Amino acid sequence: MKEVIIYTDGACSGNPGPGGWAALLMFGDQKKEMSGGEKDTTNNRMEIMAVIQALKALKEPCVAKVHSDSAYVVNCFKQGWYKNWMKNGWKNSKKQPVENQDLWKDLIALTEKHQVEFIKVKGHADNEYNNRCDELAVAATPK
């Protein structure tokens, strides 16, 4: 399988408020930038949406190394939160409905199609690809 390096980020002006998402996909010497936004959303929704859109852009099953500054996204998979959510009828540890279920379900389905590794990166630091995604996500936020 092809290995694709992916960087993602989400942004929100107010939380909730208008928000944007962005992804940068790299395969060999090819790079693809993607972004979009919503008028009324949250930062967490935009973080998840960025990963969904990146994985949807892959034309065939791939090994995808997803770099995100979102502990919410990375920990969901590294710590297996979603497995407990599914087992508990999409209720969290406080027995409340899991937020953003619609997006989590889409993302989980995509992780079953691809071999996805989630890698936490420090946000707003010296990572050029994370910084580029932040710029794109902010620019995609509806004004």
N, C-alpha and C positions, 0 to 999 in steps of 0.2 A: 504494500500500500504506500501511496505517496505520503510524505510527511509535510504538513503545512504548519507554519508558525503563525499564530494569531494573537494580536493585541486588541483589547477591547476597553471601552470606557463609557460611562454614562455621566450625564450632567443634568442638573435641575436648578432653575431659577426660582427659589422658593421650594418648599418641600411639604405638600404638593405645590405644583405650579407647572409652567412650561418646561419641557425637558428635551434633551437630545441624547443620542447614542452614536457611537462610532466604532468601527472595526478596521484593522489593518491586517490583511492576509499576505503572507509571503511564502512563495514556493520557488526554490532556486533563486534566480535573479529577477523573478516577477513579483510585483507588488500590486495589491488592489486595495483602494481605500473606499469605505462605504460609510454613510451616515444617514440619519433621519431624525425626526422629532415629533413630539406630540404636544398639544396645547395644554393638557391637564394630566399630569402624571407625577410619579415620584422618582427620586434618584435610584432607588432599588429596582424599580421597573425598567428604567433605562439601562442599568447595568446588565440585567438579565436579557433584555431585548438585543443589546449589542452582541452577546454571545449567540443568541438564536439566529440573528441575521447573518453572522459570520459563518456559522455551520450550515445554514440553508444555502449559502452561496457555493458550497463545495459540490462539484458535479458528480462525484463518485465517493464511495466510502474511503476515508483517509485516516491517518494518524494525525490528530490535531492537538497541538500544544498551545493551549489557551492561556495567555498571560492577562491577568486582571488585577486591578488594585482594589477590587471589591471583596472584602472578607466574607460578605454575605454570599456571594456567588461561589467563591473558592471553597469556603468551609462547608457549604451545602454538599459538595461532592467529596471533598477530602475527608470530612467527618461523617459522611453518610446520613445527613439529616433527612434527605428525601426518602430514604428507605423506611425510617420510622414514620414519617408523614403518611406514606402510602399504607403501611401496616396499620396505622391508627386512623384510617379513613380521612386522611388529609386534615388531621388535627395536630396542633403543635404540643409541646410538653405541658403547656398550661390548659390543654383540652379545648383550645380555641381554634377556629378555622385558620389554616395556613394562609398567610397573605400571598398574593400574586400566584395563586394556584394555576391559573390559566397559562401563565408564562412558564412556570416550573414544569408543567406537564408537557408543553411543547419542547422545552429544553431537554428534559429527560428522554423523550422519544428520539431526539437528535443524538444524544450521547449513546443510544443503543445502535444507531446507524454507523457511527464513527468511533474510533478508539480515541477518546478524549482524555488528555491530561490537563488538569488545572494547576496553574502556577501563580502564586501570589507575588505581585510586584509592589514596590512602594510607590504610592501616588504622589504626584507633584514633586518628583525628585529629579534625578539626572538620567532617567531612562527615555531616550529620544522617541521610541515608539509609543510608550505610554503617554508622553507629552503630546505627541502628534494626535493621538486619539482624543485626548482631552480638548485640544484645539478644535478638532472636527466636531466633537459632541457639542461644545459650547456654540460653535457657529451654526449647528443644525437646530438649535433651540429656537422655537418660534418666538418672535418678538412681540 
